[in-house]
Amino acid sequence: MKVSERPFQALAREALADSQLRRNLGHATATIRKKRAAAVSELPDWEELREAGAAIKERTLRHLDEYLVRLEESVTKAGGEVHWARDAREANRIVAGIAKGHGAREVVKVKSIATDEIRLNDHLEKEGIEAVETDLAELIIQLAGEESSHILVPAIHKNRAEIRELFREKLGAKDLSDDPRDLTETARRYLRERFLAAKVGISGANFAVAETGTICVVESEGNGRMCTTLPEVLVTVMGIEKVVPTWRDLEVFMQLLPRSSTAERMNPYTSFWSGTSSGEGPREFHLVLLDNGRTQALSDPKGRQALRCIRCSACLNVCPVYERVGGHSYGSVYPGPIGAILTPQLTGLGRKGPDSLPYASSLCGACYEVCPVKINIPEVLIHLRGRVVRNRQDSGSPAAKLDPEGAAMRTLARTFADRRLYEAAQKLARAGQWPLARGGRIRRLPGPLSGWTAVRDLEAVPRKTFREWWRRERG
Ligand code: SF4
């Protein structure tokens, strides 16, 4: 999985300089936020649904091996073929092999973050196969040669005028206005030809039902249905965590997902297919089950809850950090709060980019409040920060030893562990704080410590501690 080697802080600083980006993002996220809150408030049992969603995902993750084997059996029985891919290289090789085996020079795709994660389009291009994105927003960023900046609305950072210019230039649509209907119609005409010409369709999966081997894709434009029914061959690439045991389980997610993502009671298009059937749809169906770091994430008892994610993007839309810096600052296909906990777990820690992501948050907790499967994102962020710090300390490098924050924390740990040392430190601090403390608070610390008080007040050491009072009163 490709992840930026540059830290989030550096990328975010650059993004903050783009005021147009901030305006586009602020407008879009505020609108989605408001709509989502209204859609969710219509359901009196929303909290119970969230509980159920979280419980189903947790149980499935605990027995993932069994459910995946059951899924493989069901898909095979329904006439499909299952491929297991350990990493991006294997998955890309499998998909390209299938496309080449059918002589395809062009494939149509319906939005799949899993294929973005493995950079399938780049690989296909190297093999001489053009991959056409058919989701409108995906098409926009593909034509612009950019990366997605939102899970659900990949072109959220672009406004209508920018899209019109892009279509004029890339699709030759000269007399185009920036009316959304005109823009959509232009894309539709272009895509219709691609759908009819393509022999191979590639999709992602929102869910896969183990008991029947049924794959489910939810979308809003109908392009997914064209992709999964018109071509002769259909290839679905899905992360192994997308499996759900039964249709009863799916029922819960079909209520949670549309309201959380697009604020709709029900999404316009939901496609289900199980293997192949005679007389309609693709003649061949392949399911690629992608690991790519997921079993590694599964081995972390606290971090593994990130694998519950149903990619609704609600956490992005409420995140004050995402709203200001946009998705590209996270340096991976998974932006926002979920990206900050998922990317470092999938890629592993130990590099500047992934190590910086757990710090890309103010820990306000808004993401946890909206998450339909109750992923405690702040908890995982803090857990991952701990892992980053421990890794650094364990590396034993001179930089780790000289790190002022690390040295201060080591001193504090020693002080807190020794009562006498702690009491001596209190006395010292009490004597030294007099020029800084006013009314029981320290509002500004000097020198490098000023960073701590820049955004918070510090309690002054009291004139008498509880232990001193106790000793005096009770001897
Ligand atoms: S972490 Fe939760 S809120 Fe964020 S995209 Fe995943 S399911 Fe949605």
Residues whose N, C-alpha, C, O or C-beta is under 5 A from the ligand:
A	BS01	SF4	C309 I310 R311 C312 S313 A314 C315 I338 C367 V370 C371 P372 V373 I375
